[in-house]
Amino acid sequence: MRPVPRVPLEATVFQAVRKMYECGTEAVAVTDEGERIVGIFTAHDLITIIGLGYEPKAVTVAEWLCSPQQCNNDTPRGEAWMG
């Protein structure tokens, strides 16, 4: 079994996409300082980010990720959960 590709929370969207490309996957696990998986970043997230006009080299995966408990009307990036 192959290891799951991972990126840290502070990785840019561009770095996450580069890791997906290098590993031949359409998603990467996002980890905190303790290497605990705290989310997933997918190719669909990238499409949404670009569609909304964000620059992949200027946005971190931490800025994009949110949990269902954190998403609310004040969190526009919660749109990612609409998949």
C-alpha positions as CSV (number, residue, x, y, z in Angstrom):
1,M,0.0,0.0,0.0
2,R,1.3,3.5,-0.9
3,P,1.6,6.1,1.8
4,V,-0.9,8.9,1.7
5,P,0.7,12.1,0.3
6,R,0.6,14.9,2.9
7,V,1.2,18.6,3.1
8,P,1.5,20.9,6.2
9,L,-1.2,23.4,7.0
10,E,1.1,26.3,6.0
11,A,1.6,24.9,2.4
12,T,0.4,27.0,-0.4
13,V,-2.3,25.7,-2.7
14,F,0.3,25.6,-5.4
15,Q,2.6,23.4,-3.2
16,A,-0.4,21.1,-2.5
17,V,-1.2,20.8,-6.2
18,R,2.5,20.1,-7.0
19,K,2.5,17.3,-4.4
20,M,-0.7,15.8,-6.0
21,Y,1.0,16.0,-9.4
22,E,4.2,14.4,-8.2
23,C,2.3,11.5,-6.4
24,G,-0.2,11.0,-9.2
25,T,-3.2,11.7,-6.9
26,E,-6.2,14.0,-6.9
27,A,-6.0,14.8,-3.2
28,V,-3.5,15.2,-0.3
29,A,-4.0,14.9,3.4
30,V,-3.3,18.1,5.3
31,T,-1.4,17.8,8.6
32,D,-0.8,20.0,11.7
33,E,2.5,20.5,13.5
34,G,2.1,17.1,15.1
35,E,1.6,15.3,11.8
36,R,-2.1,14.7,12.7
37,I,-4.4,14.7,9.6
38,V,-6.7,17.7,10.0
39,G,-8.2,17.8,6.5
40,I,-8.0,16.9,2.9
41,F,-7.3,19.1,-0.1
42,T,-8.6,17.9,-3.5
43,A,-8.5,18.8,-7.2
44,H,-12.1,20.1,-6.8
45,D,-10.8,22.6,-4.2
46,L,-8.3,23.9,-6.7
47,I,-11.0,24.3,-9.3
48,T,-13.1,26.3,-6.8
49,I,-10.2,28.4,-5.7
50,I,-9.3,29.4,-9.3
51,G,-12.9,29.9,-10.2
52,L,-13.3,32.3,-7.3
53,G,-10.2,34.3,-8.5
54,Y,-7.7,33.3,-5.8
55,E,-4.0,33.0,-6.7
56,P,-2.8,29.4,-5.8
57,K,0.7,30.7,-4.8
58,A,-0.8,33.3,-2.4
59,V,-3.4,31.1,-0.6
60,T,-2.4,28.5,2.0
61,V,-4.4,25.3,2.5
62,A,-5.0,26.4,6.1
63,E,-6.8,29.5,4.7
64,W,-9.0,27.2,2.6
65,L,-9.8,24.3,5.0
66,C,-12.6,24.5,7.5
67,S,-14.4,21.9,9.4
68,P,-18.3,21.7,9.4
69,Q,-18.3,23.2,12.9
70,Q,-16.2,26.2,11.7
71,C,-18.2,26.9,8.4
72,N,-20.8,29.6,8.7
73,N,-22.1,32.6,6.8
74,D,-18.9,34.5,7.8
75,T,-16.7,31.9,6.2
76,P,-17.1,32.2,2.4
77,R,-14.5,29.5,1.8
78,G,-17.0,27.1,3.4
79,E,-18.3,26.8,-0.2
80,A,-15.8,24.0,-0.5
81,W,-18.2,21.8,1.5
82,M,-20.8,22.2,-1.1
83,G,-18.8,20.0,-3.4
